[in-house]
């Protein structure tokens, strides 16, 4: 299955983690002179882990860094999601950051790596009537040889009120993820 075409003129953002060396930031600069990116963990409770932070990259679909990322996602060298939004990098990053810390299993809280395609898929995000910043999520998912691009339109990965919270079925599904 081919990567879905961008709906209208939406910018694509990628949330990327590296599965192997070299670090994603260094690899980005090997692809482009001035990539537009931020650390996902910056300005969050996980600020002290910037060296291990995923990056949020804004990229034109024809750019070398975007093509590099697509190839890395398909080959398993990178892990992450592709996001479509008519908002800017700051709004998309804020959307992502507000979903990093979730409540689960009663009162416990923790970092949720929802930007990992295996985790995203297990969350079974619901479709909202209207998009909340992120209009579409695209991710490479499946067993070796059967993997393909999947999409979630107008995603709501979990309940956001009163705080980001996983429901019981999401918690059970995530207990089976091997990331």
Buried (B, 14 or more C-beta within 10 A) or exposed (E): EEBEEBEEEBBBBBBBBBEEEEEBBEBBEEBBEEBBBBBBBBEBEBEEEEEEBBBBBBBEBEBBBBEBBBEBBBEEBBBBBBBBBEBEBEBBBBBBBEBBBBBBEEEEBEEBBBBBBBBBBBBEBEEEEEBEBBBBBBBBBEEEEEBEBBBBBBBBBBBEEEEBBBEEEBBEBBEEBEE
